[in-house]
Amino acid sequence: MGERDIERWFTDQQGRQARRREACASKRWFATEAEARAAALWDRTQYGEDLTSYRCQECDGWHLTGGRGRSR
């Protein structure tokens, strides 16, 4: 692996981290899993949305996802 390859890899990693931070910032944030699950239940009863909570590696908080088939 040459120096340019390493620089390209590092630049790519920085871009990925920035995109993850932006995605995280645009989501509802919950301090605990219980809070996230309560919000998911509320959304399900009010709007019929089937959401699942997951721990965010970026912010160490909890978010909700509507993705199916994902174990989080």
Biopython code that builds the backbone (N, CA, C, O; Angstrom):
import numpy as np
from Bio.PDB.StructureBuilder import StructureBuilder

atoms = [
    (1, "MET", "N", (0.857, -1.177, 0.000)),
    (1, "MET", "CA", (0.000, 0.000, 0.000)),
    (1, "MET", "C", (0.900, 1.235, 0.000)),
    (1, "MET", "O", (1.735, 1.409, 0.888)),
    (2, "GLY", "N", (0.720, 2.079, -0.998)),
    (2, "GLY", "CA", (1.544, 3.273, -1.121)),
    (2, "GLY", "C", (1.007, 4.428, -0.296)),
    (2, "GLY", "O", (-0.081, 4.362, 0.275)),
    (3, "GLU", "N", (1.794, 5.477, -0.249)),
    (3, "GLU", "CA", (1.417, 6.655, 0.526)),
    (3, "GLU", "C", (0.112, 7.273, 0.019)),
    (3, "GLU", "O", (-0.721, 7.710, 0.814)),
    (4, "ARG", "N", (-0.062, 7.309, -1.293)),
    (4, "ARG", "CA", (-1.308, 7.869, -1.847)),
    (4, "ARG", "C", (-2.514, 7.021, -1.475)),
    (4, "ARG", "O", (-3.596, 7.546, -1.214)),
    (5, "ASP", "N", (-2.319, 5.690, -1.452)),
    (5, "ASP", "CA", (-3.407, 4.801, -1.049)),
    (5, "ASP", "C", (-3.818, 5.059, 0.388)),
    (5, "ASP", "O", (-5.007, 5.073, 0.708)),
    (6, "ILE", "N", (-2.843, 5.260, 1.244)),
    (6, "ILE", "CA", (-3.121, 5.536, 2.657)),
    (6, "ILE", "C", (-3.846, 6.872, 2.798)),
    (6, "ILE", "O", (-4.807, 6.989, 3.558)),
    (7, "GLU", "N", (-3.380, 7.870, 2.063)),
    (7, "GLU", "CA", (-4.032, 9.183, 2.111)),
    (7, "GLU", "C", (-5.470, 9.093, 1.613)),
    (7, "GLU", "O", (-6.367, 9.700, 2.198)),
    (8, "ARG", "N", (-5.698, 8.343, 0.542)),
    (8, "ARG", "CA", (-7.044, 8.171, 0.002)),
    (8, "ARG", "C", (-7.937, 7.452, 1.018)),
    (8, "ARG", "O", (-9.088, 7.836, 1.224)),
    (9, "TRP", "N", (-7.397, 6.410, 1.646)),
    (9, "TRP", "CA", (-8.154, 5.675, 2.656)),
    (9, "TRP", "C", (-8.532, 6.607, 3.810)),
    (9, "TRP", "O", (-9.678, 6.606, 4.261)),
    (10, "PHE", "N", (-7.570, 7.399, 4.287)),
    (10, "PHE", "CA", (-7.821, 8.317, 5.396)),
    (10, "PHE", "C", (-8.888, 9.345, 5.019)),
    (10, "PHE", "O", (-9.782, 9.626, 5.817)),
    (11, "THR", "N", (-8.803, 9.899, 3.832)),
    (11, "THR", "CA", (-9.793, 10.875, 3.362)),
    (11, "THR", "C", (-11.177, 10.228, 3.264)),
    (11, "THR", "O", (-12.175, 10.838, 3.649)),
    (12, "ASP", "N", (-11.238, 9.001, 2.753)),
    (12, "ASP", "CA", (-12.510, 8.281, 2.672)),
    (12, "ASP", "C", (-13.106, 8.057, 4.060)),
    (12, "ASP", "O", (-14.311, 8.212, 4.254)),
    (13, "GLN", "N", (-12.266, 7.696, 5.017)),
    (13, "GLN", "CA", (-12.733, 7.464, 6.386)),
    (13, "GLN", "C", (-13.298, 8.749, 6.993)),
    (13, "GLN", "O", (-14.332, 8.719, 7.660)),
    (14, "GLN", "N", (-12.630, 9.859, 6.767)),
    (14, "GLN", "CA", (-13.119, 11.141, 7.277)),
    (14, "GLN", "C", (-14.481, 11.476, 6.685)),
    (14, "GLN", "O", (-15.359, 11.973, 7.390)),
    (15, "GLY", "N", (-14.662, 11.209, 5.394)),
    (15, "GLY", "CA", (-15.950, 11.457, 4.748)),
    (15, "GLY", "C", (-17.044, 10.584, 5.328)),
    (15, "GLY", "O", (-18.157, 11.057, 5.558)),
    (16, "ARG", "N", (-16.741, 9.308, 5.570)),
    (16, "ARG", "CA", (-17.729, 8.406, 6.162)),
    (16, "ARG", "C", (-18.133, 8.870, 7.549)),
    (16, "ARG", "O", (-19.316, 8.863, 7.889)),
    (17, "GLN", "N", (-17.154, 9.274, 8.354)),
    (17, "GLN", "CA", (-17.455, 9.753, 9.697)),
    (17, "GLN", "C", (-18.326, 11.005, 9.654)),
    (17, "GLN", "O", (-19.252, 11.142, 10.453)),
    (18, "ALA", "N", (-18.042, 11.896, 8.750)),
    (18, "ALA", "CA", (-18.839, 13.119, 8.631)),
    (18, "ALA", "C", (-20.279, 12.785, 8.240)),
    (18, "ALA", "O", (-21.216, 13.374, 8.779)),
    (19, "ARG", "N", (-20.463, 11.844, 7.307)),
    (19, "ARG", "CA", (-21.816, 11.447, 6.901)),
    (19, "ARG", "C", (-22.564, 10.788, 8.055)),
    (19, "ARG", "O", (-23.762, 11.017, 8.225)),
    (20, "ARG", "N", (-21.869, 9.968, 8.855)),
    (20, "ARG", "CA", (-22.520, 9.338, 10.013)),
    (20, "ARG", "C", (-22.932, 10.383, 11.039)),
    (20, "ARG", "O", (-24.021, 10.298, 11.606)),
    (21, "ARG", "N", (-22.073, 11.369, 11.282)),
    (21, "ARG", "CA", (-22.418, 12.437, 12.232)),
    (21, "ARG", "C", (-23.631, 13.232, 11.749)),
    (21, "ARG", "O", (-24.519, 13.558, 12.537)),
    (22, "GLU", "N", (-23.666, 13.541, 10.455)),
    (22, "GLU", "CA", (-24.798, 14.284, 9.896)),
    (22, "GLU", "C", (-26.081, 13.471, 9.992)),
    (22, "GLU", "O", (-27.131, 14.011, 10.342)),
    (23, "ALA", "N", (-26.008, 12.187, 9.687)),
    (23, "ALA", "CA", (-27.188, 11.326, 9.771)),
    (23, "ALA", "C", (-27.664, 11.233, 11.213)),
    (23, "ALA", "O", (-28.865, 11.292, 11.477)),
    (24, "CYS", "N", (-26.749, 11.090, 12.129)),
    (24, "CYS", "CA", (-27.094, 10.993, 13.548)),
    (24, "CYS", "C", (-27.770, 12.285, 14.020)),
    (24, "CYS", "O", (-28.774, 12.235, 14.730)),
    (25, "ALA", "N", (-27.233, 13.418, 13.634)),
    (25, "ALA", "CA", (-27.760, 14.712, 14.074)),
    (25, "ALA", "C", (-29.173, 14.963, 13.564)),
    (25, "ALA", "O", (-29.908, 15.758, 14.149)),
    (26, "SER", "N", (-29.561, 14.298, 12.482)),
    (26, "SER", "CA", (-30.886, 14.530, 11.907)),
    (26, "SER", "C", (-31.958, 13.628, 12.530)),
    (26, "SER", "O", (-33.134, 13.738, 12.181)),
    (27, "LYS", "N", (-31.564, 12.741, 13.447)),
    (27, "LYS", "CA", (-32.511, 11.790, 14.036)),
    (27, "LYS", "C", (-32.912, 12.203, 15.439)),
    (27, "LYS", "O", (-32.216, 12.971, 16.104)),
    (28, "ARG", "N", (-34.051, 11.678, 15.878)),
    (28, "ARG", "CA", (-34.446, 11.883, 17.273)),
    (28, "ARG", "C", (-33.465, 11.126, 18.158)),
    (28, "ARG", "O", (-33.071, 10.004, 17.840)),
    (29, "TRP", "N", (-33.076, 11.741, 19.265)),
    (29, "TRP", "CA", (-32.092, 11.171, 20.169)),
    (29, "TRP", "C", (-32.752, 10.854, 21.507)),
    (29, "TRP", "O", (-33.546, 11.641, 22.022)),
    (30, "PHE", "N", (-32.413, 9.697, 22.058)),
    (30, "PHE", "CA", (-32.922, 9.278, 23.358)),
    (30, "PHE", "C", (-31.751, 8.855, 24.231)),
    (30, "PHE", "O", (-30.809, 8.222, 23.753)),
    (31, "ALA", "N", (-31.809, 9.203, 25.505)),
    (31, "ALA", "CA", (-30.715, 8.896, 26.429)),
    (31, "ALA", "C", (-30.680, 7.423, 26.809)),
    (31, "ALA", "O", (-29.611, 6.875, 27.077)),
    (32, "THR", "N", (-31.838, 6.781, 26.833)),
    (32, "THR", "CA", (-31.900, 5.384, 27.252)),
    (32, "THR", "C", (-32.707, 4.549, 26.268)),
    (32, "THR", "O", (-33.487, 5.073, 25.473)),
    (33, "GLU", "N", (-32.503, 3.259, 26.342)),
    (33, "GLU", "CA", (-33.279, 2.351, 25.503)),
    (33, "GLU", "C", (-34.758, 2.421, 25.877)),
    (33, "GLU", "O", (-35.629, 2.345, 25.011)),
    (34, "ALA", "N", (-35.033, 2.567, 27.172)),
    (34, "ALA", "CA", (-36.428, 2.647, 27.624)),
    (34, "ALA", "C", (-37.139, 3.847, 27.011)),
    (34, "ALA", "O", (-38.292, 3.737, 26.593)),
    (35, "GLU", "N", (-36.464, 4.987, 26.954)),
    (35, "GLU", "CA", (-37.059, 6.179, 26.333)),
    (35, "GLU", "C", (-37.330, 5.942, 24.847)),
    (35, "GLU", "O", (-38.384, 6.310, 24.329)),
    (36, "ALA", "N", (-36.375, 5.331, 24.183)),
    (36, "ALA", "CA", (-36.533, 5.070, 22.748)),
    (36, "ALA", "C", (-37.680, 4.091, 22.507)),
    (36, "ALA", "O", (-38.480, 4.283, 21.591)),
    (37, "ARG", "N", (-37.762, 3.050, 23.323)),
    (37, "ARG", "CA", (-38.850, 2.079, 23.161)),
    (37, "ARG", "C", (-40.206, 2.710, 23.449)),
    (37, "ARG", "O", (-41.189, 2.403, 22.775)),
    (38, "ALA", "N", (-40.266, 3.588, 24.443)),
    (38, "ALA", "CA", (-41.525, 4.271, 24.746)),
    (38, "ALA", "C", (-41.950, 5.143, 23.565)),
    (38, "ALA", "O", (-43.131, 5.193, 23.223)),
    (39, "ALA", "N", (-40.995, 5.825, 22.948)),
    (39, "ALA", "CA", (-41.301, 6.659, 21.778)),
    (39, "ALA", "C", (-41.764, 5.789, 20.611)),
    (39, "ALA", "O", (-42.680, 6.162, 19.878)),
    (40, "ALA", "N", (-41.128, 4.628, 20.442)),
    (40, "ALA", "CA", (-41.530, 3.715, 19.368)),
    (40, "ALA", "C", (-42.957, 3.224, 19.593)),
    (40, "ALA", "O", (-43.745, 3.135, 18.651)),
    (41, "LEU", "N", (-43.284, 2.909, 20.837)),
    (41, "LEU", "CA", (-44.643, 2.463, 21.154)),
    (41, "LEU", "C", (-45.646, 3.589, 20.889)),
    (41, "LEU", "O", (-46.714, 3.352, 20.325)),
    (42, "TRP", "N", (-45.303, 4.798, 21.292)),
    (42, "TRP", "CA", (-46.173, 5.957, 21.043)),
    (42, "TRP", "C", (-46.402, 6.143, 19.539)),
    (42, "TRP", "O", (-47.537, 6.321, 19.096)),
    (43, "ASP", "N", (-45.336, 6.103, 18.773)),
    (43, "ASP", "CA", (-45.469, 6.256, 17.320)),
    (43, "ASP", "C", (-46.326, 5.150, 16.719)),
    (43, "ASP", "O", (-47.099, 5.389, 15.791)),
    (44, "ARG", "N", (-46.186, 3.942, 17.251)),
    (44, "ARG", "CA", (-46.979, 2.820, 16.738)),
    (44, "ARG", "C", (-48.466, 3.043, 17.031)),
    (44, "ARG", "O", (-49.310, 2.794, 16.170)),
    (45, "THR", "N", (-48.791, 3.512, 18.247)),
    (45, "THR", "CA", (-50.202, 3.707, 18.591)),
    (45, "THR", "C", (-50.797, 4.934, 17.904)),
    (45, "THR", "O", (-51.976, 4.933, 17.549)),
    (46, "GLN", "N", (-49.996, 5.974, 17.714)),
    (46, "GLN", "CA", (-50.507, 7.206, 17.124)),
    (46, "GLN", "C", (-50.501, 7.195, 15.595)),
    (46, "GLN", "O", (-51.423, 7.709, 14.962)),
    (47, "TYR", "N", (-49.464, 6.610, 15.011)),
    (47, "TYR", "CA", (-49.267, 6.720, 13.569)),
    (47, "TYR", "C", (-49.193, 5.382, 12.840)),
    (47, "TYR", "O", (-49.129, 5.347, 11.612)),
    (48, "GLY", "N", (-49.202, 4.284, 13.589)),
    (48, "GLY", "CA", (-49.118, 2.972, 12.977)),
    (48, "GLY", "C", (-47.724, 2.606, 12.491)),
    (48, "GLY", "O", (-47.559, 1.645, 11.740)),
    (49, "GLU", "N", (-46.721, 3.368, 12.915)),
    (49, "GLU", "CA", (-45.347, 3.095, 12.493)),
    (49, "GLU", "C", (-44.745, 1.984, 13.354)),
    (49, "GLU", "O", (-44.878, 1.996, 14.578)),
    (50, "ASP", "N", (-44.092, 1.038, 12.714)),
    (50, "ASP", "CA", (-43.443, -0.062, 13.421)),
    (50, "ASP", "C", (-41.952, 0.240, 13.499)),
    (50, "ASP", "O", (-41.202, -0.075, 12.575)),
    (51, "LEU", "N", (-41.527, 0.844, 14.591)),
    (51, "LEU", "CA", (-40.144, 1.267, 14.751)),
    (51, "LEU", "C", (-39.437, 0.417, 15.803)),
    (51, "LEU", "O", (-40.061, -0.141, 16.705)),
    (52, "THR", "N", (-38.127, 0.338, 15.659)),
    (52, "THR", "CA", (-37.284, -0.407, 16.585)),
    (52, "THR", "C", (-36.182, 0.514, 17.085)),
    (52, "THR", "O", (-35.657, 1.333, 16.330)),
    (53, "SER", "N", (-35.835, 0.380, 18.352)),
    (53, "SER", "CA", (-34.755, 1.195, 18.908)),
    (53, "SER", "C", (-33.411, 0.529, 18.644)),
    (53, "SER", "O", (-33.314, -0.693, 18.528)),
    (54, "TYR", "N", (-32.378, 1.363, 18.554)),
    (54, "TYR", "CA", (-31.015, 0.836, 18.420)),
    (54, "TYR", "C", (-30.016, 1.801, 19.035)),
    (54, "TYR", "O", (-30.231, 3.013, 19.055)),
    (55, "ARG", "N", (-28.927, 1.249, 19.533)),
    (55, "ARG", "CA", (-27.851, 2.041, 20.132)),
    (55, "ARG", "C", (-26.981, 2.611, 19.021)),
    (55, "ARG", "O", (-26.523, 1.876, 18.146)),
    (56, "CYS", "N", (-26.756, 3.905, 19.054)),
    (56, "CYS", "CA", (-25.954, 4.582, 18.033)),
    (56, "CYS", "C", (-24.480, 4.585, 18.456)),
    (56, "CYS", "O", (-24.141, 5.047, 19.546)),
    (57, "GLN", "N", (-23.634, 4.079, 17.608)),
    (57, "GLN", "CA", (-22.200, 4.055, 17.895)),
    (57, "GLN", "C", (-21.577, 5.439, 17.749)),
    (57, "GLN", "O", (-20.494, 5.696, 18.275)),
    (58, "GLU", "N", (-22.254, 6.315, 17.046)),
    (58, "GLU", "CA", (-21.719, 7.653, 16.819)),
    (58, "GLU", "C", (-21.894, 8.553, 18.041)),
    (58, "GLU", "O", (-20.954, 9.229, 18.458)),
    (59, "CYS", "N", (-23.105, 8.559, 18.616)),
    (59, "CYS", "CA", (-23.397, 9.487, 19.711)),
    (59, "CYS", "C", (-23.592, 8.797, 21.054)),
    (59, "CYS", "O", (-23.741, 9.465, 22.076)),
    (60, "ASP", "N", (-23.592, 7.464, 21.063)),
    (60, "ASP", "CA", (-23.779, 6.661, 22.272)),
    (60, "ASP", "C", (-25.169, 6.839, 22.868)),
    (60, "ASP", "O", (-25.399, 6.501, 24.029)),
    (61, "GLY", "N", (-26.089, 7.363, 22.082)),
    (61, "GLY", "CA", (-27.481, 7.470, 22.494)),
    (61, "GLY", "C", (-28.300, 6.410, 21.784)),
    (61, "GLY", "O", (-27.758, 5.432, 21.270)),
    (62, "TRP", "N", (-29.605, 6.611, 21.760)),
    (62, "TRP", "CA", (-30.523, 5.668, 21.114)),
    (62, "TRP", "C", (-31.335, 6.393, 20.060)),
    (62, "TRP", "O", (-31.715, 7.550, 20.246)),
    (63, "HIS", "N", (-31.603, 5.713, 18.949)),
    (63, "HIS", "CA", (-32.426, 6.225, 17.862)),
    (63, "HIS", "C", (-33.474, 5.173, 17.522)),
    (63, "HIS", "O", (-33.485, 4.078, 18.084)),
    (64, "LEU", "N", (-34.348, 5.525, 16.595)),
    (64, "LEU", "CA", (-35.363, 4.595, 16.106)),
    (64, "LEU", "C", (-35.150, 4.337, 14.631)),
    (64, "LEU", "O", (-34.719, 5.217, 13.886)),
    (65, "THR", "N", (-35.457, 3.121, 14.220)),
    (65, "THR", "CA", (-35.370, 2.771, 12.806)),
    (65, "THR", "C", (-36.614, 2.010, 12.391)),
    (65, "THR", "O", (-37.209, 1.277, 13.181)),
    (66, "GLY", "N", (-36.991, 2.197, 11.147)),
    (66, "GLY", "CA", (-38.108, 1.460, 10.607)),
    (66, "GLY", "C", (-37.626, 0.281, 9.773)),
    (66, "GLY", "O", (-38.429, -0.440, 9.181)),
    (67, "GLY", "N", (-36.302, 0.086, 9.730)),
    (67, "GLY", "CA", (-35.726, -0.998, 8.944)),
    (67, "GLY", "C", (-36.155, -2.358, 9.441)),
    (67, "GLY", "O", (-36.204, -2.606, 10.646)),
    (68, "ARG", "N", (-36.461, -3.222, 8.524)),
    (68, "ARG", "CA", (-36.876, -4.582, 8.880)),
    (68, "ARG", "C", (-35.699, -5.526, 8.679)),
    (68, "ARG", "O", (-34.804, -5.284, 7.869)),
    (69, "GLY", "N", (-35.735, -6.613, 9.450)),
    (69, "GLY", "CA", (-34.721, -7.636, 9.291)),
    (69, "GLY", "C", (-33.360, -7.274, 9.815)),
    (69, "GLY", "O", (-32.382, -7.968, 9.538)),
    (70, "ARG", "N", (-33.278, -6.197, 10.571)),
    (70, "ARG", "CA", (-32.009, -5.786, 11.135)),
    (70, "ARG", "C", (-32.039, -6.031, 12.616)),
    (70, "ARG", "O", (-32.932, -5.548, 13.313)),
    (71, "SER", "N", (-31.091, -6.762, 13.097)),
    (71, "SER", "CA", (-30.986, -7.026, 14.528)),
    (71, "SER", "C", (-30.119, -5.955, 15.155)),
    (71, "SER", "O", (-28.936, -5.838, 14.832)),
    (72, "ARG", "N", (-30.691, -5.185, 16.035)),
    (72, "ARG", "CA", (-29.932, -4.103, 16.677)),
    (72, "ARG", "C", (-30.075, -4.209, 18.160)),
    (72, "ARG", "O", (-29.515, -3.395, 18.894)),
]
sb = StructureBuilder()
sb.init_structure("model")
sb.init_model(0)
sb.init_chain("A")
sb.init_seg("    ")
for serial, (resi, resn, name, xyz) in enumerate(atoms, 1):
    if name == "N":
        sb.init_residue(resn, " ", resi, " ")
    sb.init_atom(name, np.array(xyz, "f"), 0.0, 1.0, " ", f" {name:<3s}", serial, name[0])
structure = sb.get_structure()
